[in-house]
Amino acid sequence: MNTNELTFLKVIEAGSLKGAAEQLNTDPSSVSRKVAALEQHLGVKLIHRSTIRSQPTETGLIYFQGLKHIAEQQAELENRLQGLQDRPSGTLTIAAPVDFGSQFVMPVLSQMKATYADLNVELLLGSHFEDLTASGIDVAVRVGVLPDSGLICKGLGVAERVLVASPGYLEQIEGVTDPSGLSRCQFIFYSRAQANSQVSIKKGETTTRVKVSGGFTVNCVSAIKALVLAGHGVHLGPRWAFEDALRTGDLVALLPEYQLEGFPIHALYRPGGYVPAKIRCFIDLMSKHCKQAFSAQG
């Protein structure tokens, strides 16, 4: 990485040309010239300059995130080559769905932060982070079937699914004794994709697919749980989210003698020859945590 690139990184991190100059022990005009030279080389504007703040343009932010990732990889690789201990360090940025991230990812990150003093962690909750480089994400945790991408994918486990409803709702529809009865239910969906698909349920060697319908689509498992508890319908979702309510009897599992395909859990990260210790450590701990948690289901 050349001097102009390192100077640009320092400007964004410091928030101003003056702040970067102070950290680099040089003058602001020198910093400005190096950033300008980099912009001329790339043919794009990287920062909005002012006397107080220097903020990245949209293109500059993307470039900053990419350079930062490269710099971290280079630092870790150099440490490894110099024989230093290969320990997680720097900033680990993870993206995960809201409910899954809160229940499963946060404990792993807390464990890593307590173990590795040189590690900082950042957890971004939501499913809208598609471009890992632009968002500065090291690992994205995804639940469900993955679309094709150029990212490296590591399986973390499979979460069991369950059909759930409140006892009161089942009384209203006079129960469900076989898969065909699901068509009489009002479903609460997590996504449009789920609303447009069929429920696939298996018993022995026979698989039955049922088209279901409903008026609620909510992309938050905890909100769905509240709706199901209130008797608004049936949901097909992860058992871990409803385990406590099933145990107390506040919710009932429909068709327990049938099998439902589980949710695969994956960790996605950008391709590259060297995977930093912080990513390897997170994926290893996350895999162990998921397998232990899911094996205890039911």
FENMO-V590582 format. One record per run of one state. SS is the DSSP state (hx for helix, st for strand, lp for the rest). FROM is the first residue (numbers start at 1). TO is the last residue. If there is no record, write none. Layout:
# FENMO-V590582
ss & from & to
SS & FROM & TO
SS & FROM & TO
This chain:
# FENMO-V590582
ss & from & to
lp & 1 & 2
hx & 3 & 14
lp & 15 & 16
hx & 17 & 24
lp & 25 & 27
hx & 28 & 42
lp & 43 & 46
st & 47 & 48
lp & 49 & 54
st & 55 & 56
lp & 57 & 57
hx & 58 & 81
lp & 82 & 89
st & 90 & 96
lp & 97 & 97
hx & 98 & 115
lp & 116 & 118
st & 119 & 125
lp & 126 & 131
hx & 132 & 135
lp & 136 & 138
st & 139 & 143
lp & 144 & 151
st & 152 & 159
lp & 160 & 160
st & 161 & 165
lp & 166 & 166
hx & 167 & 172
lp & 173 & 178
hx & 179 & 184
lp & 185 & 185
st & 186 & 189
lp & 190 & 191
hx & 192 & 195
lp & 196 & 197
st & 198 & 203
lp & 204 & 205
st & 206 & 211
lp & 212 & 212
st & 213 & 217
lp & 218 & 220
hx & 221 & 229
lp & 230 & 233
st & 234 & 238
hx & 239 & 248
lp & 249 & 251
st & 252 & 253
lp & 254 & 258
st & 259 & 260
lp & 261 & 262
st & 263 & 269
lp & 270 & 276
hx & 277 & 295
lp & 296 & 298
